[in-house]
């Protein structure tokens, strides 16, 4: 909520030129941060049970998804598209890691 409310103001204090859609970009980046943070516990859990390789596979899947969709989103929406592509990558990592994590926790 703070990013949505105070983000554009803080951006204007830091940068000389801020795009008109700064609020949308900042909200997408804030949600991306939440999605990325949600993967941390999964990563620690998989590493603790000696399955850290799954973390690599999840990150790789997120990178591929992000790169593939970035081509379309950045072309269509410029900066908000780039922020949305980052979010898509983080959500894919979260989903793939959750599949691995859930599977390992059921089999343990």
JOSULDA-V423500 format. One record per residue. N is the residue number from 1. RES is the residue in three letters. PSI is psi in whole degrees, -180 to 180 (999 if undefined). D_LAST is the distance of its C-alpha to the last C-alpha in Angstrom with 1 decimal. Layout:
BEGIN
n->{N:N}
res->{RES:RES}
psi->{PSI:PSI}
d_last->{D_LAST:D_LAST}
END
This chain:
BEGIN
n->{1:2:3:4:5:6:7:8:9:10:11:12:13:14:15:16:17:18:19:20:21:22:23:24:25:26:27:28:29:30:31:32:33:34:35:36:37:38:39:40:41:42:43:44:45:46:47:48:49:50:51:52:53:54:55:56:57:58:59:60:61:62:63:64:65:66:67:68:69:70:71:72:73:74:75:76:77:78:79:80:81:82:83:84:85:86:87:88:89:90:91:92:93:94:95:96:97:98:99:100:101:102:103:104:105:106:107:108}
res->{UNK:UNK:UNK:UNK:UNK:UNK:UNK:UNK:UNK:UNK:UNK:UNK:UNK:UNK:UNK:UNK:UNK:UNK:UNK:UNK:UNK:UNK:UNK:UNK:UNK:UNK:UNK:UNK:UNK:UNK:UNK:UNK:UNK:UNK:UNK:UNK:UNK:UNK:UNK:UNK:UNK:UNK:UNK:UNK:UNK:UNK:UNK:UNK:UNK:UNK:UNK:UNK:UNK:UNK:UNK:UNK:UNK:UNK:UNK:UNK:UNK:UNK:UNK:UNK:UNK:UNK:UNK:UNK:UNK:UNK:UNK:UNK:UNK:UNK:UNK:UNK:UNK:UNK:UNK:UNK:UNK:UNK:UNK:UNK:UNK:UNK:UNK:UNK:UNK:UNK:UNK:UNK:UNK:UNK:UNK:UNK:UNK:UNK:UNK:UNK:UNK:UNK:UNK:UNK:UNK:UNK:UNK:UNK}
psi->{-38:-37:-42:-38:-50:-10:-51:-38:-47:-38:-40:-29:-31:-45:148:-41:123:132:155:-31:31:-37:-43:-45:-46:-37:-44:-42:-36:-42:-38:-43:-41:-45:-42:-43:-33:-24:-14:-46:-40:-44:-46:-41:-46:-38:-40:-32:20:39:38:-21:-33:-33:-42:-46:-40:-44:-41:-43:-42:-40:-43:-46:-44:-46:-42:-45:-24:-36:-45:-49:-41:-39:-40:-40:8:-123:-46:-32:-39:-43:-40:-38:-40:-43:-44:-45:-45:-38:-38:-44:-46:-46:-46:-44:-37:-38:-50:-47:-46:-43:-44:-37:-33:-35:-13:999}
d_last->{38.2:39.9:39.6:41.3:44.0:44.8:43.4:46.6:48.8:46.8:47.0:50.7:51.1:49.2:50.4:53.9:53.0:50.2:49.7:50.5:47.0:45.4:43.8:41.9:40.8:39.7:37.8:35.9:35.2:34.0:31.6:30.4:29.8:27.7:25.6:25.2:24.4:21.6:19.8:19.9:17.0:14.8:16.3:15.7:12.0:11.7:14.0:12.4:9.3:12.1:12.0:15.4:16.9:15.6:17.7:20.6:20.3:20.1:23.1:24.9:24.6:25.9:28.8:29.8:29.8:31.7:34.2:34.8:35.5:37.3:40.1:40.8:40.2:42.2:45.0:45.1:44.5:45.0:43.4:41.6:40.2:38.9:37.2:35.7:34.5:32.6:31.0:30.1:28.4:26.4:25.4:24.3:22.1:20.6:20.0:18.6:16.3:15.1:14.3:12.3:10.6:10.0:8.7:6.1:5.2:5.6:3.8:0.0}
END
